[in-house]
Amino acid sequence: MCMFMEEGTVFLPGSMIRMETKCHICHKPSSSTGSFSEQVVRTYSSEGSQVPKVSWMRRITKGFVNYGRNLKWVPIPLGVGFAYICYQQYGHIKKRERRRELSSNDIADRLATQWQINIYKALPLRFVSRLWGQVNSVDVPYGLRKPIYSLYTRLFNCDLSEALVEDLTTYQNLSAFFRRELKPTARPLDKSKSLVSPCDGKVLHFGKVERGWMEQVKGVTYTLQGFLGPKTANQQEGEVKQVSNDHFQSRLTTKAGNRLYQCILYLAPGDYHRFHSPADWTIKHRRHFPGLLFSVNPGIARWIRGLFSLNERVVLCGEWEHGFFSMTAVGATNVGSINIYFDEELRTNKKGKFKQGEYRDHDYTAITRDSAGIRVAKGDSIGEFNLGSTIVLIFEAPKDFDFSFRPGDKVRLNAGIGTL
């Protein structure tokens, strides 16, 4: 192979000249066909010094061209591509809404528009939640249990000293770890209060129900009728004449002078995932609303009006000493599974389509000997989530009922939350 060398160089001060090369053996001009961008160009100063300089811009451009030619296009399912686009759009929307929230005190400006909600609905959250449930049920190899559960514990500030079983290697899968029991002494029952917390969680909102409207967070409302459905059991929404919101509220109260109250508790992923009875009461029927599985974290609750009425939920209705009482477990992203211990027929987040607002009733009075319903005492276990979610209490009480906390407070299971 011939080696080439420079020969016969002539230059002027400050000029740029392409160098011609010849073989030092045969003295023939170089046969190189490389482009000008591949040659070295020398710059000469007026003092006669020369500084080598490479045209990097041309080389970078050529590199991008070659990269593009070598790309291989792989087909993906249309649904996956659409879901990815929706996810990206949702991220942009959240950033924009966050900026708007910081720059505006108007609640209406912070709420999602209908088309934004439609984009959120397009995400396959129910499928993802079912998939997550299957992953949770897969047994974790014995040697990986402690490091995996320890990582989760650190990320979400779980207190394992409260667990009935502290040995992490005994939990065969993530689901068993999420639903771990607590020691009996970990959550002492406050018997002095009329109402105790049904779970560990954060207080999103509480207060009186006004004219059939409730607040999910300060200033963001939803209707009592849309959340609970018609008062009469076993009748679908289209089969019952709709009434005004304030009239619907008046039909729920059973004693003169009483008011309706509500309380919303948010369970974070690191909280205890079971929920218990907040009072001594009788559960007469269950109403299951198939629905969406939007996230229920406080940020989304401030963004989407009527969030809890859109999501899948299980409403338990009955009576306590002061009249009407209900307790609702609301599903969320990755929390499609809601279990009620005494209701084996309940199945949540099932495959298939559903109509927004449809529900399925189950009468507990028909399965008890005295036809009264299922009696539960304060602190009794009722059900569980597979991950954090939300509990909504709606109940009748005298006008002097008073809550024992403020919005944003952290509460623990069996701690007193209200009294007369």
C-alpha positions as CSV (number, residue, x, y, z in Angstrom):
1,M,0.0,0.0,0.0
2,C,1.4,3.4,-1.0
3,M,2.1,6.0,1.6
4,F,1.4,9.7,0.7
5,M,3.2,12.8,1.7
6,E,2.8,16.5,1.2
7,E,4.8,18.2,-1.6
8,G,5.2,21.6,-3.2
9,T,3.3,23.6,-0.6
10,V,2.9,27.3,-1.3
11,F,1.0,29.6,1.0
12,L,0.1,33.3,1.6
13,P,-0.2,34.8,5.0
14,G,-3.8,34.4,6.3
15,S,-4.8,32.2,3.4
16,M,-6.4,28.7,3.5
17,I,-5.1,26.2,0.9
18,R,-6.1,22.6,0.3
19,M,-3.0,20.5,0.5
20,E,-2.1,18.3,-2.5
21,T,-0.5,14.9,-1.7
22,K,1.7,12.5,-3.8
23,C,3.1,9.1,-3.2
24,H,6.7,9.3,-2.0
25,I,7.6,6.2,-4.1
26,C,5.8,6.6,-7.5
27,H,5.3,10.4,-7.2
28,K,1.7,10.1,-8.6
29,P,-1.1,12.3,-7.3
30,S,-3.2,10.7,-4.5
31,S,-6.2,8.8,-5.8
32,S,-8.2,9.6,-2.6
33,T,-11.8,10.4,-3.5
34,G,-12.7,11.7,0.0
35,S,-14.8,14.8,0.2
36,F,-13.5,18.2,1.0
37,S,-15.0,18.0,4.5
38,E,-12.7,15.0,5.2
39,Q,-9.5,16.9,4.4
40,V,-7.4,18.8,6.9
41,V,-7.4,22.5,6.3
42,R,-4.5,24.6,7.6
43,T,-4.9,28.2,8.6
44,Y,-1.8,30.4,8.4
45,S,-1.4,33.5,10.4
46,S,0.4,36.7,9.3
47,E,3.4,35.6,11.4
48,G,3.8,32.5,9.3
49,S,2.6,30.0,12.0
50,Q,0.1,27.3,11.0
51,V,-2.7,26.0,13.2
52,P,-4.5,22.7,12.1
53,K,-8.3,23.0,12.1
54,V,-10.9,20.4,11.3
55,S,-14.4,21.2,9.9
56,W,-16.3,19.5,12.8
57,M,-19.7,20.8,11.7
58,R,-19.5,18.9,8.4
59,R,-18.4,15.7,10.3
60,I,-21.3,16.0,12.8
61,T,-23.8,16.5,10.0
62,K,-22.5,13.5,8.2
63,G,-22.7,11.5,11.5
64,F,-26.4,12.3,11.9
65,V,-27.1,11.4,8.3
66,N,-25.4,8.0,8.7
67,Y,-27.3,7.5,12.0
68,G,-30.6,8.1,10.3
69,R,-29.8,5.7,7.5
70,N,-29.0,2.9,10.0
71,L,-32.2,3.3,12.0
72,K,-34.5,0.3,11.9
73,W,-38.2,0.9,12.1
74,V,-40.1,-1.6,14.2
75,P,-44.0,-1.8,14.0
76,I,-45.8,-1.5,17.4
77,P,-49.5,-2.1,18.1
78,L,-51.7,0.9,17.4
79,G,-53.1,0.8,21.0
80,V,-49.7,1.0,22.5
81,G,-48.7,3.9,20.3
82,F,-51.9,5.8,21.1
83,A,-51.5,5.1,24.8
84,Y,-48.0,6.5,24.7
85,I,-49.2,9.7,23.0
86,C,-51.9,10.1,25.6
87,Y,-49.4,9.6,28.4
88,Q,-47.1,12.3,26.9
89,Q,-50.0,14.7,26.4
90,Y,-51.1,14.1,30.0
91,G,-47.7,15.0,31.2
92,H,-47.7,18.2,29.3
93,I,-51.2,19.0,30.6
94,K,-50.1,18.5,34.2
95,K,-47.1,20.7,33.9
96,R,-49.2,23.5,32.3
97,E,-51.9,23.1,35.0
98,R,-49.3,23.3,37.7
99,R,-48.0,26.6,36.3
100,R,-51.6,27.9,36.0
101,E,-52.3,26.9,39.6
102,L,-49.2,28.8,40.8
103,S,-50.2,31.9,38.9
104,S,-54.0,31.9,39.6
105,N,-56.1,31.8,42.7
106,D,-59.3,31.1,40.7
107,I,-60.4,27.5,41.4
108,A,-62.1,27.3,38.0
109,D,-58.8,28.0,36.3
110,R,-57.2,25.0,38.0
111,L,-59.9,22.4,37.0
112,A,-59.4,20.0,34.1
113,T,-61.5,20.7,30.9
114,Q,-63.6,18.0,29.4
115,W,-61.2,17.2,26.6
116,Q,-58.4,16.9,29.2
117,I,-60.5,14.4,31.1
118,N,-61.2,12.5,27.9
119,I,-57.4,12.2,27.2
120,Y,-57.0,10.9,30.7
121,K,-59.8,8.4,30.2
122,A,-58.1,7.1,27.0
123,L,-55.2,5.7,29.1
124,P,-55.6,1.9,29.7
125,L,-55.6,2.3,33.5
126,R,-58.0,-0.5,34.2
127,F,-55.8,-2.9,32.1
128,V,-52.7,-1.6,33.8
129,S,-54.3,-2.1,37.2
130,R,-55.3,-5.7,36.4
131,L,-51.7,-6.3,35.2
132,W,-50.3,-4.8,38.4
133,G,-52.6,-7.1,40.4
134,Q,-51.2,-10.1,38.6
135,V,-47.6,-9.0,39.2
136,N,-48.4,-8.6,42.9
137,S,-49.6,-12.1,43.1
138,V,-46.4,-13.7,41.7
139,D,-44.3,-15.3,44.4
140,V,-41.1,-13.4,45.0
141,P,-37.9,-15.7,45.3
142,Y,-37.0,-16.2,48.9
143,G,-33.6,-14.5,48.6
144,L,-35.1,-11.4,47.0
145,R,-37.9,-10.8,49.5
146,K,-36.0,-8.9,52.1
147,P,-34.2,-6.5,49.7
148,I,-37.4,-5.8,47.7
149,Y,-39.6,-5.3,50.7
150,S,-36.9,-3.3,52.5
151,L,-36.7,-0.9,49.5
152,Y,-40.4,-0.4,49.5
153,T,-40.4,0.2,53.2
154,R,-37.7,2.9,52.9
155,L,-39.4,4.6,49.9
156,F,-42.8,4.9,51.6
157,N,-41.8,5.2,55.3
158,C,-43.5,2.0,56.5
159,D,-43.1,1.1,60.1
160,L,-42.5,-2.6,60.2
161,S,-42.3,-2.7,64.0
162,E,-46.1,-2.4,63.9
163,A,-46.6,-5.5,61.6
164,L,-48.0,-8.6,63.2
165,V,-45.2,-10.5,61.3
166,E,-42.0,-8.6,61.1
167,D,-40.0,-11.2,59.2
168,L,-40.1,-10.0,55.6
169,T,-39.2,-13.4,54.2
170,T,-42.6,-14.8,55.3
171,Y,-44.5,-12.6,52.7
172,Q,-44.6,-14.7,49.6
173,N,-45.6,-11.9,47.2
174,L,-46.1,-8.1,47.1
175,S,-49.8,-8.5,47.6
176,A,-49.3,-10.3,50.9
177,F,-46.8,-7.6,52.0
178,F,-49.1,-4.7,51.1
179,R,-52.0,-6.3,53.0
180,R,-50.0,-7.2,56.1
181,E,-51.8,-7.2,59.5
182,L,-50.9,-5.0,62.4
183,K,-50.3,-6.0,66.0
184,P,-53.4,-5.7,68.2
185,T,-51.6,-3.1,70.3
186,A,-50.5,-1.0,67.3
187,R,-53.9,0.9,66.9
188,P,-55.7,1.2,70.3
189,L,-59.4,1.9,69.9
190,D,-60.6,5.3,71.2
191,K,-63.9,4.3,72.9
192,S,-64.6,7.9,74.1
193,K,-65.4,9.2,70.6
194,S,-68.6,8.6,68.6
195,L,-66.6,8.1,65.4
196,V,-63.1,6.7,64.9
197,S,-60.9,6.6,61.8
198,P,-61.5,3.6,59.6
199,C,-57.9,3.5,58.3
200,D,-54.5,5.1,58.4
201,G,-54.5,8.1,56.0
202,K,-54.6,11.8,55.3
203,V,-57.6,14.0,55.8
204,L,-58.5,15.5,52.3
205,H,-61.7,17.2,53.4
206,F,-64.6,17.0,55.9
207,G,-67.7,18.9,56.9
208,K,-71.4,19.3,56.3
209,V,-73.1,18.2,53.1
210,E,-74.8,21.4,51.8
211,R,-77.9,21.1,49.5
212,G,-76.7,17.8,48.1
213,W,-73.2,18.9,47.3
214,M,-69.9,17.8,48.9
215,E,-66.3,19.0,48.6
216,Q,-63.6,16.5,47.6
217,V,-61.0,19.1,48.4
218,K,-61.5,22.8,49.3
219,G,-63.6,24.4,46.5
220,V,-63.9,21.3,44.3
221,T,-67.4,19.8,44.6
222,Y,-69.4,16.7,43.5
223,T,-73.0,15.7,44.1
224,L,-74.2,13.4,46.8
225,Q,-76.7,11.8,44.3
226,G,-74.0,11.1,41.7
227,F,-71.8,9.5,44.2
228,L,-74.3,7.3,46.1
229,G,-76.8,6.7,43.3
230,P,-80.5,6.5,43.7
231,K,-81.8,5.9,47.3
232,T,-83.9,2.9,46.4
233,A,-81.9,-0.3,46.1
234,N,-81.9,-2.6,43.1
235,Q,-83.0,0.1,40.6
236,Q,-80.8,1.3,37.9
237,E,-80.2,5.0,37.4
238,G,-82.4,5.2,34.3
239,E,-85.3,3.4,36.1
240,V,-85.7,6.0,38.8
241,K,-86.9,9.6,38.5
242,Q,-84.0,12.0,39.2
243,V,-84.7,14.5,42.0
244,S,-82.9,17.7,42.9
245,N,-79.8,17.5,44.9
246,D,-81.1,19.1,48.0
247,H,-84.3,16.9,47.9
248,F,-82.1,13.8,47.6
249,Q,-80.2,14.9,50.7
250,S,-83.4,15.4,52.6
251,R,-84.6,11.9,51.8
252,L,-81.5,10.4,53.4
253,T,-81.9,12.0,56.8
254,T,-84.2,10.0,59.1
255,K,-84.4,12.2,62.2
256,A,-85.6,15.8,62.5
257,G,-82.9,18.3,63.2
258,N,-80.1,16.1,62.0
259,R,-77.5,17.0,59.4
260,L,-75.5,15.0,56.9
261,Y,-71.7,15.1,57.3
262,Q,-68.9,13.7,55.1
263,C,-65.2,12.9,55.6
264,I,-62.6,11.9,53.0
265,L,-59.5,10.0,54.0
266,Y,-56.6,9.3,51.5
267,L,-54.5,6.2,52.0
268,A,-51.0,6.6,50.6
269,P,-49.0,3.6,49.3
270,G,-47.1,3.3,52.5
271,D,-50.2,3.3,54.8
272,Y,-51.9,0.3,56.3
273,H,-54.0,-1.1,53.5
274,R,-57.0,-2.5,55.4
275,F,-60.0,-0.6,56.6
276,H,-62.2,-1.1,59.6
277,S,-65.6,-0.1,60.9
278,P,-65.6,3.6,62.2
279,A,-68.7,3.1,64.4
280,D,-71.2,0.6,65.7
281,W,-73.6,0.2,62.8
282,T,-75.6,-2.2,60.7
283,I,-74.7,-2.6,57.0
284,K,-77.9,-3.3,55.0
285,H,-76.8,-3.2,51.4
286,R,-73.8,-2.9,49.1
287,R,-73.7,-1.0,45.8
288,H,-70.8,-1.5,43.4
289,F,-70.1,1.1,40.7
290,P,-67.8,-0.2,37.9
291,G,-65.9,2.9,36.8
292,L,-62.6,4.5,35.9
293,L,-59.4,4.1,37.9
294,F,-58.0,7.6,38.0
295,S,-55.3,8.4,40.6
296,V,-56.9,9.7,43.8
297,N,-53.9,11.6,45.2
298,P,-54.6,15.1,46.4
299,G,-53.2,16.7,43.3
300,I,-55.6,14.9,41.0
301,A,-58.5,15.5,43.4
302,R,-57.8,19.3,43.1
303,W,-57.7,19.0,39.3
304,I,-60.7,16.8,38.3
305,R,-64.2,17.7,39.6
306,G,-66.3,14.8,40.7
307,L,-63.3,12.5,40.7
308,F,-64.8,10.0,43.2
309,S,-68.0,9.8,41.2
310,L,-66.0,8.8,38.1
311,N,-63.9,6.1,39.8
312,E,-64.9,2.5,40.6
313,R,-66.2,2.3,44.1
314,V,-68.0,0.0,46.6
315,V,-70.7,1.8,48.7
316,L,-71.8,0.2,52.0
317,C,-75.0,1.7,53.3
318,G,-76.9,1.2,56.6
319,E,-77.8,2.8,59.9
320,W,-76.1,3.8,63.1
321,E,-77.6,5.2,66.3
322,H,-78.1,8.7,64.7
323,G,-79.6,7.5,61.4
324,F,-78.2,7.0,57.9
325,F,-74.5,5.8,57.6
326,S,-72.4,4.9,54.6
327,M,-68.8,4.0,54.0
328,T,-67.4,3.9,50.5
329,A,-64.1,2.4,49.3
330,V,-62.9,4.2,46.2
331,G,-60.7,2.4,43.7
332,A,-57.7,4.1,42.0
333,T,-54.8,3.5,39.5
334,N,-53.3,0.1,40.4
335,V,-56.0,-0.3,43.1
336,G,-58.8,-1.9,41.1
337,S,-59.1,-4.7,43.6
338,I,-61.4,-3.9,46.6
339,N,-62.1,-6.8,48.9
340,I,-65.0,-6.9,51.4
341,Y,-64.4,-9.7,53.8
342,F,-68.1,-10.7,54.3
343,D,-69.0,-10.4,50.6
344,E,-67.7,-13.2,48.5
345,E,-69.8,-12.2,45.5
346,L,-68.1,-8.9,45.0
347,R,-65.7,-8.7,42.0
348,T,-64.1,-5.4,41.1
349,N,-62.1,-4.2,38.0
350,K,-63.5,-7.0,35.8
351,K,-62.9,-7.1,32.1
352,G,-65.4,-5.7,29.7
353,K,-67.2,-2.4,29.0
354,F,-69.4,-0.5,31.4
355,K,-71.7,2.5,31.3
356,Q,-70.7,5.4,33.5
357,G,-73.2,5.6,36.4
358,E,-74.3,1.9,36.2
359,Y,-74.2,-0.1,39.4
360,R,-75.0,-3.5,41.0
361,D,-76.8,-3.8,44.3
362,H,-76.5,-6.6,46.9
363,D,-79.0,-6.8,49.7
364,Y,-77.5,-8.0,53.0
365,T,-80.8,-8.1,54.8
366,A,-81.8,-11.1,52.7
367,I,-78.9,-13.2,53.8
368,T,-79.1,-12.6,57.6
369,R,-81.4,-14.6,59.9
370,D,-83.2,-11.6,61.4
371,S,-83.2,-9.7,58.1
372,A,-81.6,-6.8,59.8
373,G,-78.3,-6.8,57.9
374,I,-74.7,-7.2,59.0
375,R,-73.9,-5.7,62.4
376,V,-70.3,-4.5,62.9
377,A,-68.7,-2.9,65.9
378,K,-66.4,0.0,66.1
379,G,-62.9,-1.3,65.0
380,D,-64.1,-4.5,63.3
381,S,-62.3,-5.4,60.1
382,I,-64.3,-4.8,56.9
383,G,-62.1,-5.0,53.9
384,E,-58.8,-4.1,52.2
385,F,-57.2,-2.5,49.2
386,N,-54.2,-3.9,47.3
387,L,-52.6,-0.5,47.5
388,G,-53.4,2.9,48.8
389,S,-56.7,4.6,47.9
390,T,-59.6,6.5,49.5
391,I,-62.3,6.0,52.1
392,V,-65.4,8.3,52.1
393,L,-67.7,8.5,55.1
394,I,-71.2,10.1,54.7
395,F,-73.4,9.9,57.8
396,E,-76.3,11.5,59.6
397,A,-75.7,13.1,63.0
398,P,-77.1,15.9,65.3
399,K,-76.2,19.5,64.6
400,D,-73.7,19.6,67.4
401,F,-71.5,16.9,65.9
402,D,-67.9,18.1,65.8
403,F,-64.8,16.7,63.9
404,S,-61.6,16.3,65.8
405,F,-59.1,17.2,63.1
406,R,-58.2,19.6,60.2
407,P,-57.7,19.1,56.5
408,G,-54.2,17.8,55.8
409,D,-53.9,16.0,59.2
410,K,-52.6,12.5,59.3
411,V,-54.9,10.1,61.2
412,R,-54.4,6.6,62.4
413,L,-56.8,3.7,62.5
414,N,-59.1,3.6,65.5
415,A,-58.2,7.2,66.6
416,G,-61.2,9.4,67.4
417,I,-62.2,11.7,64.6
418,G,-65.6,13.1,65.8
419,T,-67.8,13.4,68.8
420,L,-71.1,14.9,70.1
